[in-house]
Structures are given as C-alpha cells and as structure tokens.
Amino acid sequence: MEKIEHKIIPVNGQNIHVAELGQGPLVLFLHGFPELWYSWRHQILYLAAQGYRAVAPDLRGYGETTGAPVEDPSKFTILHMVGDLIALLDVIEPDTDKVFVVGHDWGASIAWHLCLYRPDKVKALVNLGVAFFPRSPEMNPVDMFRSLYGDDHYICRFQEPGDIEAEFAQIGTKEVLKNFFAFRTPGPYYFPKGKGFGGSADKPTWLSEDNLEYYTKKFEQTGFSGGVNYYRAFGRYLASRRLQCRLHA
C-alpha cells in the first residue's frame, strides 16, 4: 500500500483527500457507508499495474476529506456529491472528457446520478450493491421505507440528527464497524432504538485486524455524522431539482 500516493484537492469549499496510483485512462472509485477510499486499496494496486490511473477519494464527510458542514444534512444530497465529483475531475483530469467510474453502496448511487446528470463525463460504469433508484414524484423515499418496514428500519433510524450517533458512541466505533462489515443477513436491516445490533458479531474472516483498526481510527477521528447525513438528505434530491442547474454550469 505504500506505493499509493495521497493528495489533498481543494474542491467546493472542501479539502478532498484522494488516493491514486498509475498512469493511463482514469478509473474513479466511489466508496459507500461506512467505508473510505481504503475500501478500494486492492483494486487501485491491480488497475495501476494494468496501465490505468486509479483514483479513490474520501467522499464528502469521510476520512481525510475536510470542510463539509456535517452539522447541516441538507448539504449532503446526491446533487452535492455529483457536484464534488465534477469539480474534482476538472482539477485532476482537465484534459480528458470521460472517465471510467466504479461505485459501491452510496458510491453506486452517486455514480448512477453522475451518469444521469453528466453523461459527458462517464466512459463506462461498474456499480456494486445498489441499482438505479429513480425519482418518484409521489413519495419521499424515507416515507416509502417507513411504510414498508416501519420505524426501526435503519434508514428511518438514521433520520434524527445526533440520535444514531449517540447509540454508536455507546456501542463503540470498532464494534459498530465490525457489525456493519459482518452483516450478511438477507432481508431488511433493522436497528431498534436502544437495542443496537442485538449482539456482537464475529469479525469477518476477510477483514484483518490491521484493516479494522484503520477504519476504526479514521471514524474515531471524524465520527459517523458525515456518512449518516447521506441518509438524512435522501429525500431532498428526489423532491427537488433546484440544484441541478449547478451541475451543468
């Protein structure tokens, strides 16, 4: 991993941390929750060896990226994320029209909307874990999840600022991450108030102790609010297109 280069790029009032390696066509990796650029460390090394320039940022509110207003969930909509990527690409790859994009979880959702709003920026897309979620004019998606799965569904539980953060603090950062990474149960994910994960999960065999410690250190530094704010802003970009014009500037 020592081959990977790290840079801080001033973008949209933030200092975005990017990890990159290699020369050639650019492949942009977008992580999910609760993850970091570090989730793509193996792919970065592999693609760089195959003749690509692999780039993975810590997204808004995550890791070494600083400057996002984590106290204001309204600044964490998909439109803000896509705007960050467009501005980032303008800095790191100004002479290239289109790049390859790979996304997972929230990164996949952001990637879908990058393709939707700025198809001129994307050469090809690979997404993991999240299908395209089209806008519904009839219902806010948080209300939809609540009607289907109830108030204990994790998306519903994440809505109240400070609430889930307080529960995570009681559980402990390392235990929270271990449980998220170990979760493999089919069906809706529930997080009943005051009951946490319902027990301590075994650390996944694919995740070394050093890897878990890396994530733990970073989330102990930043807290979880940045990542949880994506869920709090979930309905805002679907209910309004007022920021869309900025993406086409």
Rosetta blueprint (number, residue, H / E / L):
1 M L
2 E L
3 K L
4 I L
5 E E
6 H E
7 K E
8 I E
9 I E
10 P E
11 V E
12 N L
13 G L
14 Q E
15 N E
16 I E
17 H E
18 V E
19 A E
20 E E
21 L E
22 G L
23 Q L
24 G L
25 P L
26 L E
27 V E
28 L E
29 F E
30 L E
31 H L
32 G L
33 F L
34 P L
35 E L
36 L L
37 W H
38 Y H
39 S H
40 W H
41 R H
42 H H
43 Q H
44 I H
45 L H
46 Y H
47 L H
48 A H
49 A H
50 Q L
51 G L
52 Y L
53 R E
54 A E
55 V E
56 A E
57 P E
58 D L
59 L L
60 R L
61 G L
62 Y L
63 G L
64 E L
65 T L
66 T E
67 G L
68 A L
69 P L
70 V L
71 E L
72 D L
73 P H
74 S H
75 K H
76 F L
77 T L
78 I H
79 L H
80 H H
81 M H
82 V H
83 G H
84 D H
85 L H
86 I H
87 A H
88 L H
89 L H
90 D H
91 V H
92 I H
93 E L
94 P L
95 D L
96 T L
97 D L
98 K L
99 V E
100 F E
101 V E
102 V E
103 G E
104 H E
105 D L
106 W H
107 G H
108 A H
109 S H
110 I H
111 A H
112 W H
113 H H
114 L H
115 C H
116 L H
117 Y H
118 R L
119 P H
120 D H
121 K H
122 V E
123 K E
124 A E
125 L E
126 V E
127 N E
128 L E
129 G L
130 V L
131 A L
132 F L
133 F L
134 P L
135 R L
136 S L
137 P L
138 E L
139 M L
140 N L
141 P H
142 V H
143 D H
144 M H
145 F H
146 R H
147 S H
148 L H
149 Y H
150 G L
151 D L
152 D L
153 H E
154 Y H
155 I H
156 C H
157 R H
158 F L
159 Q L
160 E L
161 P L
162 G L
163 D H
164 I H
165 E H
166 A H
167 E H
168 F H
169 A H
170 Q H
171 I H
172 G L
173 T H
174 K H
175 E H
176 V H
177 L H
178 K H
179 N H
180 F H
181 F H
182 A H
183 F L
184 R L
185 T L
186 P L
187 G L
188 P L
189 Y L
190 Y E
191 F L
192 P L
193 K L
194 G L
195 K L
196 G L
197 F L
198 G L
199 G L
200 S L
201 A L
202 D L
203 K L
204 P L
205 T L
206 W L
207 L L
208 S L
209 E H
210 D H
211 N H
212 L H
213 E H
214 Y H
215 Y H
216 T H
217 K H
218 K H
219 F H
220 E H
221 Q H
222 T H
223 G L
224 F L
225 S H
226 G H
227 G H
228 V H
229 N H
230 Y H
231 Y H
232 R H
233 A L
234 F L
235 G L
236 R H
237 Y H
238 L H
239 A H
240 S L
241 R L
242 R L
243 L L
244 Q H
245 C H
246 R H
247 L H
248 H L
249 A L
